[in-house]
Amino acid sequence: MRWLSDLFGVNMPSTYLFATTDIGIEDLAAKEVSSLLNIRGTSVEITTGRVYFRAKESDIITLNYWSRTLNKIYILLAREGIESLSDIYRIAKSIDYTAYIAKNQRFAVRAERHGFHNFTSIDIARVVGQAIIDSYLDSQGHRLKVDLEEPDVEIYCMLRNQELIIGVNTSGFSLHKRNYRVYNHPAALKTTLAAAMIMLSNWDSKSGFIDPMCGGGTIVIEAALIARNIAPGIYRKQFAFTKLPMFTYVDMDDLKSKFMSLANTSYYPIEGIDISPYHLEGAIMNAMSAGVDDTIVFKVGDARKLRDYIDFEPRVIVTNPPYGIRMHHRNLQKLYHDFIFSVKEIPDVTIVVITAASREMRQIVSKADLELVHARKVLHGKLNSEILVFNT
Ligand SMILES: C[S@@+](CC[C@H](N)C(=O)[O-])C[C@H]1O[C@@H](n2cnc3c(N)ncnc32)[C@H](O)[C@@H]1O
């Protein structure tokens, strides 16, 4: 992103940022941040569901448009230990908000709390809101207005046990909502988890890639976006950073067309298969909406007889089979069994699977004598799930 430094000049101010991600993929999010921002070594700190790092202001734009595993990106204003609500007020009041909220803008405080405290998250939001108004009044002689429905700027506070974090939301709604989905599969996978699974597969973009239970197409679409170097943010109409005073002079249309010009239009061998013609129709609509339908072959087919439906040798299979929530347990076991044994027939394949029924999947992988090379627990929505990677 060299031209971003042209836009901002070489002496761009640096700042502390943090980003939220899905629980279980924090290391992949840290790796992605390091590679997008060219950060070396261990300068990205990982905590549960979050990564912290130092970056330039322009990196806020890069991350919002280009990250595939992050949910929201924040400017870190404070990170301190507290004992009481009055500590929270004192810390929030000591911050200078003039770089983040213009006089004519309205703000809202969103608060979250985990642990045991003798006050609620509503109390935190109230106290921090007052502290922001008081701080601004002291430094600018101006009383800021609050708008809880449609604020220009959202200040986020998180208290986990004794640790308080205050930040400015630069993303708005979560980045996993890419905005290309026109068909919502009832059991759709989060795009961030799909991207993480593709990273774990070490797919090289050139060899055959299949999702044999593709549903609404999330995994194959994310694979196509990666292969084509398409910024997943280009489909969004809104980012919160556009309202921050430091970015008001950035021409968003220009930025978007520059990012789009970095994409390639090459063909990649990606296939999406599903047993349901209805879901497949939805997947095609989603791929068209993302502009990658010309590099994904969609087929109605049965993952239990994969060989009958594919006409090339895939090197990577990434899939999100049914979890069995609306399915009889024995049918789920049978589906997993038949799928794994049909995949076993294909040589030299890396398979990445996400499932909440990981005990069943692990048993069958072991019964099929496949080599389990990686396993990690992740949270998919509220469901405890596991990503398993194994080879034939
Ligand atoms: C959890 S959903 C996949 C959702 C998808 N990852 C998305 O984000 O939209 C599982 C899919 O597996 C499909 N499926 C179930 N049994 C199948 C089989 N034997 N062969 C192929 N697809 C199957 C279902 O139709 C369903 O769409």
The ligand as an SDF file (V2000), in Angstrom:
LIG
                    3D

 27 29  0  0  0  0  0  0  0  0999 V2000
  -23.4350  -25.7650    7.4590 C   0  0  0  0  0  0  0  0  0  0  0  0
  -24.0300  -25.7040    5.8400 S   0  0  0  0  0  0  0  0  0  0  0  0
  -22.7680  -24.8720    4.9490 C   0  0  0  0  0  0  0  0  0  0  0  0
  -22.9260  -23.3880    5.0450 C   0  0  0  0  0  0  0  0  0  0  0  0
  -21.9020  -22.6240    4.2340 C   0  0  0  0  0  0  0  0  0  0  0  0
  -20.5540  -22.7920    4.7620 N   0  0  0  0  0  0  0  0  0  0  0  0
  -22.2550  -21.1420    4.1620 C   0  0  0  0  0  0  0  0  0  0  0  0
  -21.5350  -20.3060    4.7360 O   0  0  0  0  0  0  0  0  0  0  0  0
  -23.2830  -20.8040    3.5750 O   0  0  0  0  0  0  0  0  0  0  0  0
  -23.8770  -27.3500    5.3070 C   0  0  0  0  0  0  0  0  0  0  0  0
  -24.3410  -27.6180    3.8870 C   0  0  0  0  0  0  0  0  0  0  0  0
  -24.0810  -28.9980    3.5910 O   0  0  0  0  0  0  0  0  0  0  0  0
  -25.0240  -29.4070    2.6200 C   0  0  0  0  0  0  0  0  0  0  0  0
  -25.0280  -30.8850    2.5990 N   0  0  0  0  0  0  0  0  0  0  0  0
  -25.5610  -31.7500    3.4950 C   0  0  0  0  0  0  0  0  0  0  0  0
  -25.3420  -33.0250    3.1050 N   0  0  0  0  0  0  0  0  0  0  0  0
  -24.6350  -32.9610    1.9420 C   0  0  0  0  0  0  0  0  0  0  0  0
  -24.0830  -33.9360    1.0580 C   0  0  0  0  0  0  0  0  0  0  0  0
  -24.2160  -35.2470    1.2890 N   0  0  0  0  0  0  0  0  0  0  0  0
  -23.4240  -33.5130   -0.0290 N   0  0  0  0  0  0  0  0  0  0  0  0
  -23.2840  -32.1880   -0.2950 C   0  0  0  0  0  0  0  0  0  0  0  0
  -23.7830  -31.2090    0.5050 N   0  0  0  0  0  0  0  0  0  0  0  0
  -24.4420  -31.5980    1.6110 C   0  0  0  0  0  0  0  0  0  0  0  0
  -26.3170  -28.7650    3.0800 C   0  0  0  0  0  0  0  0  0  0  0  0
  -27.2360  -28.6460    2.0090 O   0  0  0  0  0  0  0  0  0  0  0  0
  -25.8280  -27.4110    3.6160 C   0  0  0  0  0  0  0  0  0  0  0  0
  -26.0000  -26.4040    2.6590 O   0  0  0  0  0  0  0  0  0  0  0  0
  1  2  1  0
  2  3  1  0
  2 10  1  0
  3  4  1  0
  4  5  1  0
  5  6  1  0
  5  7  1  0
  7  8  2  0
  7  9  1  0
 10 11  1  0
 11 12  1  0
 11 26  1  0
 12 13  1  0
 13 14  1  0
 13 24  1  0
 14 15  1  0
 14 23  1  0
 15 16  2  0
 16 17  1  0
 17 18  1  0
 17 23  2  0
 18 19  1  0
 18 20  2  0
 20 21  1  0
 21 22  2  0
 22 23  1  0
 24 25  1  0
 24 26  1  0
 26 27  1  0
M  CHG  2   2   1   9  -1
M  END
$$$$
